[in-house]
Amino acid sequence: MDWSQVLAFSVVAALLVMSPGPNGLLIAKTVPTAGRTAGFANVAGFVAAFYVHGALSIFGISLMLVRSAEAFFIVKMLGAAYLCGLGLKALYDVWQGSRTTRSAADGIAGEQQRTVSLPSAFIEGFLTNALNPKVSMF
């Protein structure tokens, strides 16, 4: 193997490791706005989806997904649609937050944390990871 290939692989691998994926972005959105408990529920959803991907891999379904361009495209589009939906929901939440005014008697600086049910946070984490086709490829 040529050193230029090793260097190119190392650079690409470093960039992939440094860039946040959908799971990291969901945690970065959830913890500041809904709290640490909701963030842990997201992580539990990620872990459950990892187990689902592992089971699909054991049964050979992941291999079928990778080899079938149509199935891979469908999962990729479902994941993209879900992430777009999360983004639109986040924008709507920001827009709604800017419309509400806080009273001066409320002595807390900054934004109030939104209430997110733990099952809802778990499902967000599960779907974010389950609809990520990169997980089934690796």
C-alpha positions as CSV (number, residue, x, y, z in Angstrom):
1,M,0.0,0.0,0.0
2,D,1.3,3.4,-1.0
3,W,1.8,6.1,1.7
4,S,-0.3,8.5,-0.2
5,Q,-3.3,6.1,0.1
6,V,-2.7,5.7,3.8
7,L,-2.6,9.5,4.2
8,A,-5.7,10.0,2.1
9,F,-7.5,7.3,4.1
10,S,-6.4,8.9,7.4
11,V,-7.6,12.3,6.4
12,V,-11.0,11.0,5.3
13,A,-11.4,8.9,8.5
14,A,-10.4,11.8,10.7
15,L,-13.0,14.0,9.0
16,L,-15.7,11.4,9.3
17,V,-15.0,11.0,13.0
18,M,-14.9,14.7,13.7
19,S,-18.2,15.6,12.0
20,P,-21.3,15.1,14.1
21,G,-23.9,12.7,12.8
22,P,-27.7,12.9,13.3
23,N,-27.4,11.4,16.8
24,G,-25.0,14.0,18.0
25,L,-27.1,16.8,16.5
26,L,-30.2,15.5,18.2
27,I,-28.4,15.4,21.6
28,A,-27.1,18.9,21.0
29,K,-30.6,20.0,20.3
30,T,-32.4,18.1,23.1
31,V,-30.2,18.6,26.1
32,P,-30.2,22.4,26.1
33,T,-33.9,22.7,25.3
34,A,-35.4,19.8,27.2
35,G,-32.9,18.8,29.8
36,R,-30.5,16.0,30.6
37,T,-33.1,13.4,31.3
38,A,-34.6,13.8,27.8
39,G,-31.1,13.5,26.4
40,F,-30.6,10.2,28.2
41,A,-33.9,9.0,26.7
42,N,-32.6,9.9,23.3
43,V,-29.5,7.9,24.0
44,A,-31.6,4.9,25.1
45,G,-33.4,5.2,21.8
46,F,-30.1,5.2,20.0
47,V,-29.0,2.0,21.8
48,A,-32.3,0.3,21.1
49,A,-32.0,1.1,17.4
50,F,-28.4,-0.2,17.4
51,Y,-29.8,-3.5,18.7
52,V,-32.4,-3.5,15.9
53,H,-29.6,-2.9,13.4
54,G,-27.6,-5.7,14.9
55,A,-30.5,-8.1,14.7
56,L,-31.1,-7.1,11.1
57,S,-27.5,-7.7,10.4
58,I,-27.6,-11.2,12.0
59,F,-30.5,-12.2,10.0
60,G,-29.0,-10.9,6.7
61,I,-31.5,-8.1,6.1
62,S,-28.9,-5.4,6.3
63,L,-27.0,-7.1,3.5
64,M,-30.2,-7.1,1.4
65,L,-30.6,-3.4,2.1
66,V,-27.0,-2.6,1.1
67,R,-27.3,-4.6,-2.1
68,S,-30.7,-3.4,-3.2
69,A,-30.4,0.2,-4.5
70,E,-34.2,0.7,-4.3
71,A,-34.4,-0.4,-0.7
72,F,-31.4,1.6,0.3
73,F,-32.9,4.7,-1.5
74,I,-36.2,4.2,0.4
75,V,-34.5,4.0,3.8
76,K,-32.3,7.0,2.9
77,M,-35.3,9.1,1.9
78,L,-37.3,8.1,5.0
79,G,-34.3,9.1,7.1
80,A,-34.0,12.4,5.2
81,A,-37.7,13.1,5.6
82,Y,-37.6,12.4,9.3
83,L,-34.6,14.7,9.8
84,C,-36.3,17.4,7.8
85,G,-39.3,17.0,10.0
86,L,-37.2,17.4,13.1
87,G,-35.6,20.5,11.7
88,L,-39.0,22.1,10.8
89,K,-40.3,21.2,14.3
90,A,-37.2,22.9,15.8
91,L,-37.7,26.0,13.7
92,Y,-41.4,26.1,14.6
93,D,-40.5,25.8,18.3
94,V,-38.0,28.7,18.0
95,W,-40.6,30.8,16.2
96,Q,-43.2,30.0,18.9
97,G,-40.7,30.9,21.6
98,S,-39.9,34.3,20.0
99,R,-43.6,35.1,20.0
100,T,-44.1,34.5,23.7
101,T,-42.9,37.2,26.1
102,R,-41.6,36.5,29.5
103,S,-42.7,38.6,32.4
104,A,-40.1,40.7,34.2
105,A,-41.1,39.2,37.5
106,D,-39.8,35.8,36.3
107,G,-36.2,36.3,37.6
108,I,-34.8,33.5,35.4
109,A,-32.5,34.6,32.6
110,G,-32.5,32.7,29.4
111,E,-35.1,30.4,27.9
112,Q,-37.4,28.1,29.7
113,Q,-36.9,24.4,29.1
114,R,-39.6,22.8,27.1
115,T,-41.2,19.7,28.5
116,V,-40.6,16.6,26.5
117,S,-42.0,13.3,27.6
118,L,-39.5,10.5,28.0
119,P,-41.3,8.2,25.6
120,S,-41.3,11.0,23.0
121,A,-37.5,11.6,23.5
122,F,-36.9,7.9,23.3
123,I,-38.8,7.6,20.0
124,E,-37.0,10.6,18.5
125,G,-33.6,8.9,19.4
126,F,-34.8,5.5,18.1
127,L,-36.1,6.9,14.8
128,T,-33.0,9.1,14.2
129,N,-30.8,6.0,14.5
130,A,-33.1,3.4,12.9
131,L,-33.5,5.5,9.8
132,N,-29.8,6.2,9.4
133,P,-28.7,3.9,6.5
134,K,-25.0,4.3,7.4
135,V,-25.5,2.3,10.6
136,S,-26.8,-0.7,8.6
137,M,-23.9,-0.5,6.2
138,F,-21.3,-0.7,8.9
